[in-house]
Amino acid sequence: MRIGIIGLGVIAPYFLRAIEQDGELDLTAACDLDRAKLDRLPDGPELFTDYRELLGSGLVDGVVITLPNHLHAPVVAAALEAGVDVCCEKPLTVHSSDARELAAVADRTGRTLFTAFHRRYNSHVQRLAAELPPRELIERVVGRYHEKIEEHTGDDHWYLDRDRCGGGCVIDNGPNALDALRQVVGELTLTDATIGDVRGGVEFYAELELRTEDGIPVTVELDWALPTGETKDIVVHLKDGSTLVADMLAGYQGFKSSLDHEYQGIMADFRAAVAAGPGRTDDGPVVVDLVEQAYRIGRSKERRLRMPAKQDVSAKLVKLLFHRRDDRGMTQSPWATRCIRAGEVHELVTTTDRPTAPGDRVDAVGFLGFAEFATATVLEQGDQLWLDERLVGEVVGFDECHFPNHYNVLIHTDRLLTAEDLDLRAGDLVVFKERA
Ligand SMILES: NC(=O)c1ccc[n+]([C@@H]2O[C@H](COP(=O)([O-])OP(=O)(O)OC[C@H]3O[C@@H](n4cnc5c(N)ncnc54)[C@H](O)[C@@H]3O)[C@@H](O)[C@H]2O)c1
């Protein structure tokens, strides 16, 4: 099979070595905008700076595409239309609609569309998939993809450009992590996603929650900001408390040294897919769907991980209270958040009740006292109340029976607490902190 490669950046050498080692593949053409990168290639392939010329040259049967993410959709489409089989780096595209369109073009042209998910060929992932115990024994599964992104990129900072990359660690690391998990536990449905550590519109951290078809919970942690080194693994937690682990990097000593056997797997599988002819369904679009859903949920959420949205605020206890009641009849306000002006005084009330809906009755209460807020803030459900180094409880809501004089700030605690129980003194400071 005569192969071309479009894009000679950081990941290209792994493809080039895999092509060289595969007796059935012959590198006949290469393309990059950067002439210097082309000139560094060994003699043999015809060199192009315009991918359209490569595709029209008649020199290739198949092409490997290792371009920045936003170029995948147009270049893959052009290759398929030119009658060339395509192996494209993940993510197949930035948008789901483009991925579906490419699948349709592949169907129409009868060419192979193949997304390169290298972790599915990882020896440890394959072993875990083969040795997975009966599913009823599995409690949950966690996949981690933690790295320092700067160690994996070239000179061009397209990774940090939301328009060219499509996002951060979710679209960059998500596809390989999700695909590896799909090889182990099967089809996945996304149930939740939270992004965080967002810099210049690009997230450096994310947590995705998914479920298998038979309901096993799967968590994916994606981190671009590991201080040093990398962790890429899948941990299957069994109901008996034991774990099965696929540490993707175990035994591969040098930096990125596991990639050689993985990219050999890609090229062998691509060749087999082309030989098998039309009819294969590529997993690229399904994974782009999961990534797009994760962004839809994560970006529309108010919550961000690893990036505080407000400052801690202290409040001085100006009057202590010592009583508790089990029939107080407070009412959960409809508001999840309340603005507090600097200098306002509000009453701090502990409760073992768990009001969830507006109007819920709150009977079991203990009184800490009235506190003056030093600075303006927004108090919200989930905020934590701290006394020195001790976590007292979490804000569950507000009761407005004394408003506009003051709010009762309802703080959930495991048992009812009064000023006495916390050994408070008039003038003591408590601190409200955003949930970590
Ligand atoms: N770097 C990694 O560790 C890694 C791992 C897995 C997958 N990938 C994927 O591989 C793809 C490429 O990533 P990379 O890290 O190699 O990027 P890179 O920036 O190092 O390389 C991209 C190359 O494409 C060239 N290029 C850009 N526009 C072009 C155009 N219009 N025509 C021809 N050449 C053009 C650039 O000159 C550059 O050499 C991305 O989709 C990425 O997600 C990268």
The ligand as a Gaussian input file, in Angstrom:
#p B3LYP/6-31G(d) Opt

LIG

0 1
 N        1.656000      15.215000      20.247000
 C        1.100000      14.101000      20.740000
 O        1.590000      13.525000      21.731000
 C       -0.111000      13.503000      20.092000
 C       -0.543000      12.262000      20.556000
 C       -1.662000      11.693000      20.002000
 C       -2.321000      12.368000      19.005000
 N       -1.923000      13.578000      18.541000
 C       -2.700000      14.243000      17.500000
 O       -1.941000      14.378000      16.327000
 C       -2.314000      15.570000      15.632000
 C       -1.070000      16.393000      15.408000
 O       -0.508000      16.716000      16.652000
 P        1.034000      17.138000      16.795000
 O        1.278000      17.176000      18.239000
 O        1.884000      16.259000      15.953000
 O        0.962000      18.618000      16.196000
 P        2.187000      19.510000      15.648000
 O        1.778000      20.921000      15.752000
 O        3.465000      19.091000      16.279000
 O        2.263000      19.085000      14.116000
 C        1.338000      19.520000      13.141000
 C        2.085000      19.661000      11.811000
 O        1.149000      20.019000      10.805000
 C        1.746000      21.006000       9.961000
 N        0.686000      21.746000       9.293000
 C       -0.167000      22.644000       9.851000
 N       -1.029000      23.091000       8.917000
 C       -0.746000      22.433000       7.767000
 C       -1.304000      22.426000       6.468000
 N       -2.339000      23.200000       6.155000
 N       -0.749000      21.637000       5.524000
 C        0.309000      20.849000       5.834000
 N        0.890000      20.804000       7.039000
 C        0.359000      21.598000       8.001000
 C        2.605000      21.836000      10.896000
 O        3.614000      22.524000      10.181000
 C        3.157000      20.756000      11.831000
 O        4.379000      20.236000      11.386000
 C       -3.354000      16.257000      16.513000
 O       -4.640000      15.951000      16.050000
 C       -3.137000      15.632000      17.871000
 O       -4.324000      15.600000      18.645000
 C       -0.810000      14.152000      19.062000

